[in-house]
Structure formats: C-alpha cells, structure tokens
Amino acid sequence: MAFVGRPKKAQQQFDTPEEMYLRGALPRTGDAVDSLWIHQGDVLRTYAETHQETRDIALELPTGTGKTLPGLLIAEWVRRKAAGPVLYATPTKQLARQVLMTANIEGVPARLLIGSHRHWTVSDQTDVEGGEAIAITTYSSIFNSSPKLPVPRLVVLDDAHAGEQFVGEHYSVTIRRNDSEDAYLHVLDALSPFLSGLQLQRLRGAPDPGAHHQVRLIVPAVDPDGPGRLDTALAELGEAYMYEFAMIRSALAACCVYLSYGGIQIRPMIPPTFQNGVFSGAGQRVYLSATLGAGGELERAFGRSDIVRMPLPTKTPPRSGTPAICLSRPRQRW
C-alpha cells in the first residue's frame, strides 16, 4: 500500500552537505561528534561538486574513519531538496539501529523501517514517503520479491563491500538436506543428467565420508533442457521455497548450482537487481565501502554495469585519538 506524504515544509538549502553541517542546520545533541574529519569534508564536497547526479557512485571510507556520518549528511542534504524519498540501507537490523542512533544524535530526522512491513507504523511510512525523514532500513527490506519501501530519489547502501553476501543471499534458492530431504532428492533428480551413476549413488545413499564435504559446480545452461528441468523441479517444491524461487526464476538460465551431500544452492552469477523497482528505480545509488576493489566486485554484487568509484581524496587521519585536522562548528546542546 502506498502512503501519500504530507506536503514537505520548505527548508534552507546549502551548496554542499559539509556546509549544511558547518552552518549548524542540524539540531545536534550534546553527544554528537565535535567535528568532521578533514577527509569526511573532502568526500562531502567532492560528492556535491562532481557526483550528485551520478547514478551509481561508490565512496571509499575505510572502517574506523567514519562512513556513517558522511552517508547520513548526504542523505539529509538530498532529502532537503524535496526530490523524493531517501533510504539508508545496512546489511543487518543491528547496524540499522546503530545508524538510527547516530542520526538521532546528529540531528538527522530518520525513521526505522526494518523487519516485516506489517510492523511499520503508518506515521513512519508517511514521514518517509513525504520526505519528512530518511528511512533507515536493511538490504533485505529492499531486495525481496515484494518490497514495500517507496521508490527513492536516493538510496545509500552502507557496507557495500559486503553486498555479495547480503544481496546475493536474497537471489538464491537453498535446499538443506536436514530441513527437507524430499525436496533435496527431488531437485537432485532434475540434476541427475549432469552426474555420473556413482556420484548419484553416493549423494542418494547414506553419508559417505569421501563425498560429504565435496561441493560440485553445475551450470544447467550447458544442456538445452537443463534450465527447464530445474524450473519444473523447483516449481513443484511448493510454498516453502516460493518466494526464493520467484526471485531467480526469470534468470534461471544464468544460474549456477552448488551441489553437496548436505544441500543444494541455486543462484545467478549476477543478481537480477534490475527487476527490483526500489533499487533500480532509485534516482541515485550511493555505495559506502571500506574498500573499493577494481575487479568489478561491486558491479557483480549489485548487478550494475557501471559504478563510478570516488576514492578517499586525502590521506586518512589516525583511526583513534584526536584528529590533527578537523572541520569544526559551534556545538548546539539540547
């Protein structure tokens, strides 16, 4: 269900998120940090001057050097432009709660939208839809078969270097033998043309110490009939695997199968995130990463063909202690 937000109040605009912070536009509490690190200011300035219209931009901020505050300031700066909802996503619920705590301390209006959408309050959803607050959410609330979040102007993806795990797990069907041996054997039958008689015997029989920990990679697409057999088998598993199967069914011909005695996992090499309206429909996607690999790791994890990397523009200051150089602003106490 879509919620129509209240008309958004006009708010003072700033040229950069850094300026918004330094001018005291946020009602920060006494527990807020004293200042920005110099590299955080550089990141905020470069983003505003060069990349605010880049559809996919990755910002490198190593662990311990402060990713959350710049991410929140970018999100709040964009929210104030009144161009649409803003989402801030983390891999886990625990991290989402930590980000919400930081947002509250730093004076960034935010609402926590995690877990089942049935537990979200109407007022929180309305505030996010209407641009009155940022949604702090999780990857799983975005990457599922029927996301209930609004299509955002901006989505900030924290800890994007962990994306392959936390995005990929939603685009896979995992059948654990201990949970349902019938389902395991049913899918194993569909994969039997890819296996020798001896391999099938060992997988169907009692646990074999020589095969128990082996994992085989099967690419169904090498057999013209392979994806069809697998599709039929997965469709017959029923409701228990319905949602997971729906996430990958259209990409089944591009999936790999990881087969062991203990389980079967089917997942595409690159997740079909283009089918996800919340993610693919976002005006901009900002990836906050502790490390920006150059081998296409982010692109593969998120299913995007081109992510612009903005490395840390200055030498990172020490990870603990008092910063030698910082950008200060008068402290507000509330």
BELWOZI-V533867 format. One record per pair of residues at least 12 apart in sequence whose C-alpha atoms are under 8 Angstrom apart, sorted by the first residue. I is the first residue (numbers start at 0). J is the second residue. Records with the same first field share a line. If there is no record, write none. Layout:
# BELWOZI-V533867
I->J  J
This chain:
# BELWOZI-V533867
0->147
1->149
2->121  124  125  128
3->125  128  129
4->125  126  127  128  129  130
5->125  126  129
6->129
7->81  129  130  131
10->79
11->79
12->79  80
13->76
14->47
15->43  44  47  48  76
16->43  44  47  72  73  75  76
17->40  43  44  72
19->76
20->72  328
21->326  327  328  329
22->328
23->328  329  331
25->105  106  107
26->105  106  107  331  333
27->103  104  105  106  330  331  332  333
28->104  105  106  331  332  333
29->104  330  331  332  333
30->104
31->104  105
32->105
33->327  328  330
34->325  326  327  328
35->325  326  327
36->316  322  324  325  326
37->324  325  326
38->311  312  313  314  315  316
39->65  69
40->326
41->312  313
42->58  69  311  312
43->69  73
52->283
53->283  307
54->282  283  284
55->283  284  285  286  305  306  307
56->283  284  285  286  306  307  308  309
57->285  286  287  288  291  306  307  308  309
58->285  286  287  288  291  308  309  310  311
59->287  288  289  290  291  308  309  310  311
60->287  288  289  290  310  311
61->288  289  290
62->289
63->318  319
64->315  316  317  318
66->157  287  288
67->98  101  157
68->101
70->155  157  287
71->87  102  107
72->107
74->86  87  133  153  154  155
75->107  108  133
77->153
78->130  131  132  133
79->130
81->130
82->152
83->128  129  130  151  152  153
84->127  128  129  130  133  149  150  151  152  153
85->127  130  132  133  134  151  152  153  154
86->133  134  135  136  151  153  154  155
87->133  134  135  136  137  154  155  156  157
88->135  136  137  138  154  155  156  157
89->135  136  137  138  156  157  158
90->137  138  139  157  158  161  162  165
91->137  138
92->113  114  136  137
95->111  113  135  136  137
96->111
98->135
99->111  135
107->132
108->131  132  133
109->132  133  134  135
110->123  126  127  132  133  134  135
111->123  134  135  136
112->124  134  135  136  137
113->135  136  137  140
114->140
116->147
128->149
138->165  166
139->165  166  169
141->275  277  278
142->166  169  272  275  278
143->169  246
144->242  243  245  246  275
146->277
148->277
149->277
150->276  277  278  280  281
151->277  280  281  282
152->281  282  283
153->281  282  283  284  285
154->278  281  283  284  285
155->284  285  286  287
156->284  285  286  287
157->286  287  288
158->286  287  288  289
159->286  287  288  289  297
160->287  288  289  290  291  296  297
162->297  300  301
163->296  297  299  300  301
164->300
166->270  300  301
167->266  270  300
169->243  246
170->243  246  247  266  267  270  271
171->243  244  246  247  264  265  266  267
172->240  243  244  247  264  265  266
173->262  263  264  265
174->262  263  264
175->261  262  263
176->260  261  262
177->261
182->236
183->262  263
184->203
185->232
186->229  232  233
189->225  228  229  232
190->225  228  229
193->217
202->259  260
206->260
210->259  260
211->259  260  261
212->259  260  261
213->259  260
214->257  258  259  260
215->256  257  258  259
216->255  256  257  258
217->255  256  257  258
218->254  255  256
219->252  254  255  256
220->252  253  254
226->251  252
230->248  251
247->266  267  271
250->267  271
251->266  267
253->267  268
254->266  267  268
255->267  268
268->299
269->299  300  301  302
270->299  300  301  302
271->302
272->301  302  303
273->302
291->308  310
